[in-house]
Amino acid sequence: MKEFSKRNWNVIATTRRPDDAKELNKFAAKNNNVNIELLDITNNQDISNLASKYQNQTIDILLNNAGLTPRYLSAFRRLSAVEEGYSQREF
């Protein structure tokens, strides 16, 4: 995001909790080409709202850094513990 912003690209940065994204908010405050938007990719209403807001804008690149972990895994387990079949089904 920082590199794209440096190149004067318009950046739409999404997060599930915009108010908690302190570093992102600081960066956006200093860079008027960065917009922070609420988006939880598991919430269809969030997706619809964002799509409606930007429906008339061209998007040249989309980077998705959202992740999904099986609920049965502890947050302290390594990524390699995720079953291969699960990740193939989900992605």
C-alpha positions in Angstrom: 0.0 0.0 0.0 2.8 2.4 0.9 4.5 1.8 -2.4 1.3 2.4 -4.4 0.6 5.5 -2.4 4.2 6.8 -3.1 3.5 6.3 -6.8 0.4 8.6 -6.5 -2.0 5.8 -7.0 -5.4 6.0 -5.4 -5.5 3.4 -2.6 -8.6 2.0 -1.0 -7.5 0.2 2.2 -10.0 -2.0 3.8 -10.2 -3.3 7.3 -12.8 -4.9 9.6 -12.2 -2.4 12.3 -11.2 1.0 10.8 -11.1 2.7 14.2 -8.6 0.2 15.5 -6.2 0.5 12.5 -4.1 3.2 14.2 -1.0 2.9 11.9 -3.3 2.8 8.8 -5.2 5.9 10.0 -1.9 7.8 10.6 -0.7 6.9 7.1 -3.9 7.9 5.5 -3.9 11.2 7.4 -0.6 12.1 5.7 -1.5 10.8 2.3 -4.7 12.1 0.7 -4.7 9.4 -2.0 -5.4 6.7 0.7 -9.0 6.0 1.7 -9.8 3.6 4.6 -13.0 1.7 4.3 -14.9 -0.8 6.4 -14.9 -4.3 4.9 -15.4 -7.7 6.5 -15.3 -10.1 3.5 -17.6 -12.5 5.3 -20.3 -9.8 5.5 -22.3 -9.5 2.3 -23.7 -6.1 3.3 -20.1 -4.7 3.7 -19.3 -6.0 0.3 -22.4 -4.5 -1.3 -21.8 -1.1 0.4 -18.2 -0.9 -0.8 -19.1 -2.0 -4.3 -21.9 0.6 -4.5 -19.5 3.3 -3.3 -16.9 2.6 -5.9 -19.0 1.3 -8.7 -18.1 4.1 -11.1 -14.4 4.0 -10.5 -11.9 1.9 -12.4 -9.9 -0.4 -10.3 -6.5 -1.3 -11.9 -5.3 -3.7 -9.2 -6.9 -5.6 -6.3 -4.8 -7.1 -3.6 -6.7 -9.3 -1.1 -4.9 -10.0 2.1 -7.8 -11.5 4.0 -7.3 -14.8 5.6 -9.4 -17.7 6.9 -8.4 -20.2 9.5 -10.4 -23.2 10.6 -12.2 -22.5 13.9 -10.8 -25.6 15.5 -7.2 -24.4 15.2 -5.7 -22.5 18.1 -4.3 -19.0 17.2 -1.0 -20.3 18.5 -0.6 -23.2 16.0 1.6 -22.9 13.0 0.2 -22.3 9.5 1.6 -25.7 8.5 -0.9 -27.3 10.8 -3.8 -26.3 8.5 -4.9 -29.4 6.6 -4.1 -29.2 2.9 -7.6 -30.4 1.9 -9.2 -27.6 4.0 -7.1 -24.9 2.3 -7.8 -26.3 -1.1 -11.6 -26.2 -0.4 -11.5 -22.7 0.9 -9.3 -21.1 -1.7 
